[in-house]
Amino acid sequence: MSEYINSQTTHSRIVIVGGGTAGIITASLLQRAGQTGIAIIEPSEQHFYQPIWTLVGAGLVQKETSARTEARYIPKGVRWVQDAVTEIDPEKQYVITHSGARIGYDFLVVAVGIQLNWNAIPGLTDAIQRGDASSNYSYDLAPRTWDLIRNFKGGTALFHMPNNPIKCPGAPQKIMYLAADHFRRKGILKDVNVIYGCSTPAIYGVKEYAAVLSQVVARYGIDTRFKQELIEIRPEKKEAIFQLKGDPAQQRTTIPYDILHVVPPQSAPDFVRDSPLADPDTPKEGWVKVDKYTLQHPNYSNVFALGDVAGTPNAKTGAAASRQARVVASNLVALIRGQEPTARYDGYIACPVITAYGRMLLCELDYTHRPAPAIPFINTFKERYDMWLLKKYGLPWLYWNVLLRGGTIPLMAKREVPEGLRV
Ligand SMILES: Cc1cc2nc3c(=O)[nH]c(=O)nc-3n(C[C@H](O)[C@H](O)[C@H](O)COP(=O)(O)OP(=O)(O)OC[C@H]3O[C@@H](n4cnc5c(N)ncnc54)[C@H](O)[C@@H]3O)c2cc1C
């Protein structure tokens, strides 16, 4: 750990590292709860609403609609340090930034999101550079996904889902269904071999949703290859090499492709993975160790983590980050007041799986790993047009205008505001 103090040494009572979905919502909630002395450390000029990148890749919206000026969403009275954290010392309670500033804190919230490891699969970056592979996991590449889909005349369209945890694990199959639906509407689906090269053993981990998605797969005639881990791409031959997961013989399959949608392996950012906050049980990814209910670090009680970087045992989604922010804000306020942090995150995640242009299945789960539907009155266990409208228009509006401002979505308010936040 660095030992220097320079003229850039400052202190904030509450430091939030990362001003993405989780960081901004937490800051807004803390500010609404009357807390002062908050700093957000965030390097980016722009704030991104990443869930819309699926629709960018499907040619439905421009990528620019997903980006807005970060400054608009920093809550009033919160200090924005436009810099990147490079080091955290939880013993001495400070962080070091890229520019060399040392910022001390009383309470720390880690919300730095996920790191995309493009170099972790040999040939991946070359395949991207060649132009016949793309990924909705990048703001700049998502438009290329649409170019590949709309210019496709027939052959093999390969969609990849990696082995380790990723943000929005539904995203790799959403773009596959949209592509297949586009090919169907264009009348070329019969000339296309859509392959899903996927590391999981089934289309979805919960049987109620898997049943619906299996029908979607059958409808498009998708060739699913489960338990397959992508280990290499040979861009010049347009081949993807998969290895059967857990196979002692390490059996390999080569899948030639014409277009490829690929998902980079993901982890916590390196400086988090290398810090004392990282969970030794996830050495490869380095997620921040937290109590899965209170989101408090077990070794450093003044440290919380949430969003994609937190080591909770569930899927990493914006919906989870939003729900977690309420728990972190509530528990932090309790701690500041010398009370027990009693708010608990129930593991809620929402994964809106788009199954066609105009159709969506809303998968909702909690730590019980059972469906946890939050929207009352309607049957969300089927593909729906109204859910599609929610995804395309409703959620982006709610994100920018309600959630980032620390508000709650009315229909889901009962589940969204834990007791402890009523401060
Ligand atoms: C293609 C795609 C589709 C998705 N679809 C959905 C969906 O339908 N529904 C859903 O709920 N979720 C979806 N997600 C996931 C969702 O976007 C994330 O789970 C969510 O953004 C997580 O919030 P976060 O704050 O943890 O991370 P982010 O929102 O990524 O924010 C992390 C922030 O930390 C900042 N940061 C990084 N490094 C540093 C550093 N060193 N110092 C300081 N700051 C740093 C970054 O600049 C960023 O602003 C999707 C994601 C993708 C890519």
The ligand as a Tripos MOL2 file, in Angstrom:
@<TRIPOS>MOLECULE
LIG
   53    58     1     0     0
SMALL
NO_CHARGES

@<TRIPOS>ATOM
      1 C1        -25.6770   -5.5910  -22.7840 C.3       1 LIG1
      2 C2        -26.1680   -5.4140  -21.3750 C.ar      1 LIG1
      3 C3        -27.5120   -5.6190  -21.1020 C.ar      1 LIG1
      4 C4        -27.9830   -5.4760  -19.8030 C.ar      1 LIG1
      5 N1        -29.3210   -5.6430  -19.5650 N.ar      1 LIG1
      6 C5        -29.8100   -5.4870  -18.3230 C.ar      1 LIG1
      7 C6        -31.2040   -5.5780  -18.0780 C.ar      1 LIG1
      8 O1        -31.9960   -5.8050  -18.9860 O.2       1 LIG1
      9 N2        -31.6610   -5.4380  -16.8150 N.ar      1 LIG1
     10 C7        -30.7950   -5.1740  -15.7670 C.ar      1 LIG1
     11 O2        -31.2600   -5.0410  -14.6350 O.2       1 LIG1
     12 N3        -29.4590   -5.0620  -15.9700 N.ar      1 LIG1
     13 C8        -28.9530   -5.2020  -17.2100 C.ar      1 LIG1
     14 N4        -27.6070   -5.0500  -17.4440 N.ar      1 LIG1
     15 C9        -26.6870   -4.9690  -16.2880 C.3       1 LIG1
     16 C10       -26.5890   -3.5850  -15.6340 C.3       1 LIG1
     17 O3        -26.2640   -2.6040  -16.5810 O.3       1 LIG1
     18 C11       -25.5550   -3.6430  -14.5460 C.3       1 LIG1
     19 O4        -25.8160   -4.7490  -13.7120 O.3       1 LIG1
     20 C12       -25.5430   -2.3740  -13.7070 C.3       1 LIG1
     21 O5        -25.1410   -1.2830  -14.4980 O.3       1 LIG1
     22 C13       -24.6570   -2.5260  -12.4890 C.3       1 LIG1
     23 O6        -24.4820   -1.3110  -11.8330 O.3       1 LIG1
     24 P1        -23.0750   -0.9560  -11.1600 P.3       1 LIG1
     25 O7        -23.2360    0.3910  -10.5850 O.co2     1 LIG1
     26 O8        -22.6310   -2.0690  -10.3220 O.co2     1 LIG1
     27 O9        -22.0530   -0.9030  -12.3820 O.3       1 LIG1
     28 P2        -21.9890    0.2270  -13.5180 P.3       1 LIG1
     29 O10       -23.3370    0.7810  -13.7780 O.co2     1 LIG1
     30 O11       -21.2460   -0.3840  -14.6420 O.co2     1 LIG1
     31 O12       -21.1340    1.3810  -12.8490 O.3       1 LIG1
     32 C14       -19.7980    1.2110  -12.4270 C.3       1 LIG1
     33 C15       -19.1610    2.5850  -12.4150 C.3       1 LIG1
     34 O13       -17.8820    2.5040  -11.7950 O.3       1 LIG1
     35 C16       -17.0020    3.3420  -12.5250 C.3       1 LIG1
     36 N5        -15.6270    2.9030  -12.3010 N.ar      1 LIG1
     37 C17       -14.9810    1.8740  -12.9000 C.ar      1 LIG1
     38 N6        -13.7230    1.8070  -12.4560 N.ar      1 LIG1
     39 C18       -13.5820    2.7870  -11.5460 C.ar      1 LIG1
     40 C19       -12.5010    3.2180  -10.7220 C.ar      1 LIG1
     41 N7        -11.3020    2.6130  -10.7900 N.pl3     1 LIG1
     42 N8        -12.6910    4.2640   -9.8820 N.ar      1 LIG1
     43 C20       -13.9010    4.8750   -9.8140 C.ar      1 LIG1
     44 N9        -14.9510    4.5120  -10.5770 N.ar      1 LIG1
     45 C21       -14.7880    3.4830  -11.4390 C.ar      1 LIG1
     46 C22       -17.4430    3.1950  -13.9620 C.3       1 LIG1
     47 O14       -16.9890    4.2720  -14.7660 O.3       1 LIG1
     48 C23       -18.9470    3.1530  -13.8150 C.3       1 LIG1
     49 O15       -19.5410    4.4230  -13.9160 O.3       1 LIG1
     50 C24       -27.0940   -5.1370  -18.7410 C.ar      1 LIG1
     51 C25       -25.7420   -4.9130  -19.0260 C.ar      1 LIG1
     52 C26       -25.2840   -5.0460  -20.3220 C.ar      1 LIG1
     53 C27       -23.8190   -4.7750  -20.6250 C.3       1 LIG1
@<TRIPOS>BOND
     1     1     2 1
     2     2     3 ar
     3     2    52 ar
     4     3     4 ar
     5     4     5 ar
     6     4    50 ar
     7     5     6 ar
     8     6     7 ar
     9     6    13 1
    10     7     8 2
    11     7     9 ar
    12     9    10 ar
    13    10    11 2
    14    10    12 ar
    15    12    13 ar
    16    13    14 ar
    17    14    15 1
    18    14    50 ar
    19    15    16 1
    20    16    17 1
    21    16    18 1
    22    18    19 1
    23    18    20 1
    24    20    21 1
    25    20    22 1
    26    22    23 1
    27    23    24 1
    28    24    25 2
    29    24    26 1
    30    24    27 1
    31    27    28 1
    32    28    29 2
    33    28    30 1
    34    28    31 1
    35    31    32 1
    36    32    33 1
    37    33    34 1
    38    33    48 1
    39    34    35 1
    40    35    36 1
    41    35    46 1
    42    36    37 ar
    43    36    45 ar
    44    37    38 ar
    45    38    39 ar
    46    39    40 ar
    47    39    45 ar
    48    40    41 1
    49    40    42 ar
    50    42    43 ar
    51    43    44 ar
    52    44    45 ar
    53    46    47 1
    54    46    48 1
    55    48    49 1
    56    50    51 ar
    57    51    52 ar
    58    52    53 1
@<TRIPOS>SUBSTRUCTURE
     1 LIG1         1 GROUP 0 **** ****
